Structures are given as structure tokens and as C-alpha cells.
Amino acid sequence: MFLDESGVHWDEPDAEYPVFVLGGVITRVSYAKRVIDAQLADLKTRHFGDPNVVLHTADIVRNRGPFVVLKDAAKREAFFDDLNGVMRALDYKVVACAIKKVPYRERYGGAALDPYERSLSLLVERFCYEIGGAGERGWIVAECRRPDLDRRLLEVWDGLRANGTYFVTGADVRCRIQDLLYREKARNIGGLQLADLVVSPIGRYVIGKMPQEDFRIVESKFRRLSGEDYRGCGLIVLP
């Protein structure tokens, strides 16, 4: 499972984006290396002339760095058409937790966990459920952030391995998930870039913005147990 986030933890909520989203893209390691990396590299070569460009939503939206070429309306439309096509065709499942920070704080007050910590525990549960008990083990890959945040996340991860969550024991976490790994953005890992592309549409949806094609694609990828209902299974919204 590749992790990425959208929004900030406990800073004062942005009036336009008062939500924190932690999202995970679940896929097989071999598929991520063989197919996801290759298809994103091909996309980046076609539109930016360089397979080593790292897709980052904030830079794409603001036409920064290599994405400055997207100021051209025709090139921007062509890029998003191709990007949506790749995201639709790839084989992966999405799990995400979105926290509406103001009502979350109002409900839980001083007992409220840090949004990243709360979200991570819920995603670890869903990842354990997805892996199941067939003897397979998964990995969690997260992008490096600030050293203090990375240290804190490792502490939370160690706690989940030791004590589990409300529904999953520590033994289950240790049995089903091999480890949590940090990787730098510059490593150009396709799975992490796919996770980056997934979380922003979820955040826009949760705050009530009109869903666009990127969210409809993400919605089709949410983890489901049966039928078509992904709420609580692929998408958890708190409170």
C-alpha cells in the first residue's frame, strides 16, 4: 500500500480546504514495478519529454517546474485526458480516511488523535482485511516528510505493531504487514505518485465540491466488500 496525504494535520483549517485526507493505493509490488512505473513513465515522456518527472498534484495545478508547459490550454487538456485514461486502466484499490478537522476537534476535544495517526490506524485495518489470512504479507510505503513527522509516524507504526487497533490485534498487524518503509519523492516511485493523484479528488469531494472525472475514477477504485457501497470500507469520513 502506497500512502499520501492531502491537507495539513493540526494547523488552523484553511477555510477553502478544512479537511485532512490520508489515502492508500493497494496493489501488488510486482505490478507496481512492472506496470504502474512503466505506464507513468510513458505518460511523462510523451507530455514532458522526461520519464523522471515526478507527478505532484500541487505542482501540476499551479503549472510549476516541468508542468509549466500546461499553461497551454490544449496541452493541459491532452495531458489530463491521458492521465485520466492511465488512472482508469491501472489495476489498484483505494482506501482513504478523510477528517473534517473543525467538527472532529469539536466532537473529541483534547482527546482527539492527530489526524494522520487516526487515519493511519484505519488504513492499516483495511489493509490487513484486504490481505486476509492466506499467508501473504504486505508492505506500506510512505513518502518522507519532515524528520520530526517521520519519527512520530514510526512511533505510531510501532504502536500499531505492538497493540493493534480497535478491530485488529498487534499480532495480526505483524503477521500481515511486513513493514512501513519511507521513500524520498525524488526516487520517482510510481505507486507514491498514483497515491498523490488520488487524495486531492477525495478531499474536494468531501468538502462538497462538484465531482470531476478524476474523482469518478477514484470512486470506481474504492475498496468494496460487496455490492457497490464503499463507505466505511474504502472511504471513511470522520466525524
C-alpha distance (Angstrom), angle and dihedral (degrees) to the residues before:
residue distance angle dihedral
M1 . . .
F2 3.80 . .
L3 3.83 114.8 .
D4 3.78 133.7 -152.9
E5 3.77 136.0 157.9
S6 3.78 140.0 -143.4
G7 3.80 122.2 -155.6
V8 3.79 129.4 13.5
H9 3.80 130.1 -73.4
W10 3.80 112.3 -122.6
D11 3.79 105.0 -16.4
E12 3.78 114.0 122.2
P13 3.81 106.4 -70.6
D14 3.78 115.9 -100.2
A15 3.81 106.6 -119.6
E16 3.81 88.8 -134.8
Y17 3.80 95.9 44.1
P18 3.84 110.5 23.8
V19 3.79 94.6 162.1
F20 3.80 139.4 92.0
V21 3.80 119.5 -149.5
L22 3.79 128.0 -170.4
G23 3.77 111.6 -172.7
G24 3.76 134.6 -175.7
V25 3.80 131.0 -158.9
I26 3.80 111.3 -152.5
T27 3.79 118.6 -157.5
R28 3.77 139.4 130.2
V29 3.82 116.3 -78.9
S30 3.80 92.4 -128.1
Y31 3.82 91.5 50.9
A32 3.81 91.9 48.3
K33 3.80 91.9 53.1
R34 3.78 97.6 39.3
V35 3.82 103.7 36.7
I36 3.82 112.7 13.0
D37 3.81 94.2 46.9
A38 3.80 91.6 45.8
Q39 3.80 96.9 47.4
L40 3.81 93.9 46.7
A41 3.82 90.1 46.8
D42 3.81 89.8 52.8
L43 3.82 91.0 48.3
K44 3.81 91.9 50.9
T45 3.79 93.1 46.2
R46 3.79 91.9 52.1
H47 3.80 95.6 48.5
F48 3.82 104.5 28.8
G49 3.78 104.0 19.8
D50 3.80 92.5 -122.1
P51 3.82 128.6 85.8
N52 3.81 89.8 -160.8
V53 3.80 95.1 66.7
V54 3.81 107.9 118.7
L55 3.80 113.6 -134.0
H56 3.80 109.2 -130.8
T57 3.80 120.2 169.3
A58 3.81 96.0 -145.2
D59 3.81 91.1 54.3
I60 3.80 93.7 43.1
V61 3.82 92.9 51.4
R62 3.81 91.9 48.5
N63 3.83 96.4 41.2
R64 3.79 90.9 -122.4
G65 3.79 128.6 162.0
P66 3.80 113.2 -17.7
F67 3.80 89.5 -0.5
V68 3.81 92.8 68.2
V69 3.83 87.0 100.3
L70 3.81 87.4 69.3
K71 3.79 89.4 74.5
D72 3.78 83.0 85.6
A73 3.81 104.0 87.5
A74 3.81 95.1 -145.1
K75 3.81 93.1 50.0
R76 3.80 90.7 46.5
E77 3.78 92.8 52.1
A78 3.81 92.0 47.1
F79 3.80 91.8 49.0
F80 3.80 94.6 50.4
D81 3.79 91.8 45.4
D82 3.80 89.9 54.6
L83 3.82 93.5 41.2
N84 3.80 91.8 52.1
G85 3.79 89.4 48.6
V86 3.81 91.9 53.6
M87 3.81 93.3 45.7
R88 3.80 90.2 49.6
A89 3.82 94.8 48.3
L90 3.81 99.6 45.4
D91 3.80 119.5 95.3
Y92 3.81 112.7 -121.3
K93 3.80 142.8 113.9
V94 3.80 126.2 -127.9
V95 3.79 127.1 -141.8
A96 3.78 119.4 178.2
C97 3.77 142.6 167.1
A98 3.80 119.3 -152.0
I99 3.79 119.7 -167.6
K100 3.79 121.8 -162.3
K101 3.76 95.7 -146.3
V102 3.81 102.6 -155.7
P103 3.83 98.1 50.7
Y104 3.82 89.6 37.7
R105 3.81 90.7 58.1
E106 3.78 92.5 42.1
R107 3.81 92.0 52.9
Y108 3.80 99.5 43.7
G109 3.81 103.3 24.7
G110 3.77 114.1 179.6
A111 3.81 90.9 -4.5
A112 3.80 92.1 63.2
L113 3.79 113.2 118.6
D114 3.79 120.1 -133.9
P115 3.84 105.3 -84.0
Y116 3.81 92.7 -121.6
E117 3.80 91.8 51.1
R118 3.81 93.4 47.1
S119 3.78 92.2 46.3
L120 3.79 93.8 47.1
S121 3.80 92.6 54.8
L122 3.82 90.8 52.7
L123 3.80 93.2 47.2
V124 3.80 91.4 48.1
E125 3.82 88.3 54.1
R126 3.81 92.4 51.6
F127 3.79 91.5 45.2
C128 3.81 90.7 52.4
Y129 3.81 89.7 49.4
E130 3.80 90.5 49.6
I131 3.81 93.2 50.0
G132 3.81 90.5 47.8
G133 3.77 125.5 -175.6
A134 3.80 101.0 -61.9
G135 3.79 94.5 112.6
E136 3.80 96.0 -97.4
R137 3.79 120.3 130.6
G138 3.79 128.8 -153.6
W139 3.77 137.6 -154.6
I140 3.80 130.5 -137.4
V141 3.81 116.2 -144.5
A142 3.81 118.9 -166.5
E143 3.78 130.8 179.5
C144 3.80 118.1 -111.4
R145 3.80 113.3 -106.0
R146 3.81 128.1 168.6
P147 3.83 114.9 -24.3
D148 3.82 92.3 -117.7
L149 3.81 92.2 50.8
D150 3.79 91.5 46.1
R151 3.79 91.3 51.7
R152 3.78 91.3 49.2
L153 3.81 92.0 49.5
L154 3.81 90.4 52.4
E155 3.81 88.9 51.8
V156 3.81 89.7 52.1
W157 3.80 90.6 46.8
D158 3.81 91.2 50.8
G159 3.82 88.2 51.0
L160 3.81 91.6 51.9
R161 3.80 90.7 49.4
A162 3.78 90.9 50.1
N163 3.80 102.4 38.2
G164 3.79 106.3 15.9
T165 3.79 122.6 -151.1
Y166 3.80 133.2 -74.0
F167 3.82 91.0 -78.8
V168 3.83 104.6 23.0
T169 3.80 124.3 56.8
G170 3.78 124.2 -133.2
A171 3.80 88.3 -114.0
D172 3.81 89.5 56.5
V173 3.80 91.6 50.0
R174 3.81 91.7 49.6
C175 3.79 91.8 45.6
R176 3.79 97.0 48.6
I177 3.82 104.3 32.8
Q178 3.78 119.1 54.0
D179 3.79 97.6 -162.4
L180 3.80 148.5 -49.1
L181 3.79 113.5 -102.1
Y182 3.80 130.4 -164.3
R183 3.78 119.6 -142.9
E184 3.81 129.7 -179.7
K185 3.80 119.8 -118.1
A186 3.81 89.6 -122.3
R187 3.83 89.6 65.4
N188 3.82 86.2 80.4
I189 3.81 95.4 -137.3
G190 3.78 110.8 179.6
G191 3.80 95.4 -150.2
L192 3.80 92.2 56.4
Q193 3.80 91.0 48.4
L194 3.80 90.6 50.0
A195 3.82 89.1 51.9
D196 3.82 89.1 50.9
L197 3.80 90.3 53.6
V198 3.81 91.7 49.4
V199 3.82 102.6 52.3
S200 3.81 101.3 58.0
P201 3.83 95.8 57.3
I202 3.81 88.0 50.3
G203 3.80 91.4 52.4
R204 3.81 92.1 49.7
Y205 3.80 90.6 49.8
V206 3.82 93.6 49.7
I207 3.80 93.4 52.2
G208 3.78 90.0 51.6
K209 3.79 104.6 -102.7
M210 3.78 118.5 150.2
P211 3.84 108.2 -86.1
Q212 3.78 114.1 -113.4
E213 3.79 130.3 -161.8
D214 3.81 92.8 -85.0
F215 3.82 91.3 59.5
R216 3.79 92.3 46.2
I217 3.80 88.0 55.5
V218 3.81 92.1 47.9
E219 3.81 89.9 46.5
S220 3.80 89.9 56.8
K221 3.83 89.1 53.8
F222 3.81 98.9 50.8
R223 3.79 114.6 122.7
R224 3.80 111.5 -100.9
L225 3.79 132.5 -176.2
S226 3.79 99.5 -161.4
G227 3.74 137.4 -15.4
E228 3.78 117.1 -0.4
D229 3.81 102.9 -57.3
Y230 3.80 111.1 114.4
R231 3.82 98.0 166.8
G232 3.77 111.1 118.8
C233 3.77 90.0 7.2
G234 3.80 105.0 58.8
L235 3.81 99.9 4.3
I236 3.80 125.1 36.6
V237 3.81 117.9 -174.7
L238 3.82 118.8 -166.7
P239 2.93 135.2 -121.6
